[in-house]
Amino acid sequence: MTPDLPAVDLLIVGAGPAGIAAAVEAAEWGLSVVLLDENPAPGGRIWQALETRGAKDAEDAAALSLIRRLRASRVDARYGAVVWAIERDRQVFWSQGGAAQHRTPTKILLATGTIERPVPIPGWTLPGVMTVGAAQIALKTGGLVPSGQTWLAGQGPLLLLYATQALAAGGTIAGVVDLSDGLAPVRAAAHARLSVLPEVLKGLAWRRMIADAGVPWLAARNIRAGGDGRLEWIEALVDGAWRRFAADTLLLHDGVIPSTQMTAAVRCTHEWSEPQRCWRPIVDAWGATSVPDVLVAGDGAGIGGALAAVTAGRIAALGVAHALGRVGTAERDLAVAPLRAERDRHLAVRPFLDALFEPLALQPADETVVCRCEEVTAGAVRAAAAGGCQGMNQLKAYTRCGMGPCQGRQCGPVALDVLAEARGVPVNAVEPLRARFPTKPIPLEDLVSLSAE
């Protein structure tokens, strides 16, 4: 017979900036907290391996201090824990160390962060093509730097940041293919405020570092990749003509979008964000969703960056502490006021950045693979639309798109765009994928361990 498990006030999924901040805040208000993350250490993607790498600036130092506060706290932090289901009775299931486990907390906070927006170009499934985010993880965790003919393509702050980090670490970059809209700076100027100046100066400094390293910067309208069995070349559409370059590695990036698979599976109500062109869960001022006792904090509720995520996590934890009677209304309101002011400061730059890096409008050619798991092409999606397919869930039945191991995380955004274009309707008029638990593949032995309890 399974022994009774101690009660848990708050279970947090994700140990990135929002999850760490929420866990520390909640513990300081006297809540019992379980923190789950599938990585081997806290930090998420943005602070990944920070404890090993060490702080390089004031922002890193503040992040490292917060991680150390987590380590020293009463939080029951569990790493290598892959959450794959949340039941209606708040039971949370995860796999860790070859066995499945479960707890039923009073409140659940999802701090699942982001995924990179896919860039579906011809040849993007070739060996040698990967995302900038994946390359940054390799740099942070293993010290792996780009070499040979490595090209970066796309747009967004991460592309610039990675280029400077890789160069500083001794890597080589053959060139950067800038796919951003040339009119974007004009649109962004409408959102220019004094508060955005630090970000603009940071971006200009990154561009200057890249130029000083002698890395070519090409403004292009499109890009494709090719090779015999692996990446050998890229072609960029520059000034109306295709130019070919030798390439060993191509790193693609077009910003990030909220990771909504878990919020969708738990049936939170979502809304379409036109500036960021993505679905996001609707949350109130405390991070609460439409599902009772389920909250979301950080970029999983809309892209705002690491610093905004930290304050969102603290606000959500403060709201939970109040809901569970650990803090009075007056004390809560006094504590939250500076947090909201700080979060608003961090979010002030978002309209500017969203306009400057408006998502690319790349409609893949028919032969381009959309769903990598099931090898479904854009042409197959368009054929399904011509045959009457109305939404993403019908598309599964027509083509198996979204039925592979990634469960639609990679193909969903691309297929949604293609299907909307084929139907001649706005993207938010197309029903998105209906995520279901388990959201990650589960070894059978993990399920057996559950039945043995």
Helices and strands as residue ranges (DSSP letters): E 10-13, H 17-28, E 33-37, H 50-53, H 58-72, E 76-79, E 82-86, E 92-96, E 99-103, E 107-110, E 114-116, E 129-131, H 132-142, E 150-155, H 157-168, E 175-178, H 184-189, G 194-196, H 197-212, E 217-219, E 223-226, E 233-238, E 241-246, E 249-254, E 256-258, H 261-265, E 270-273, E 278-281, E 294-296, G 298-301, H 306-323, H 329-347, H 350-356, E 369-371, E 376-377, H 378-386, H 392-399, H 411-423, G 427-429, H 444-451
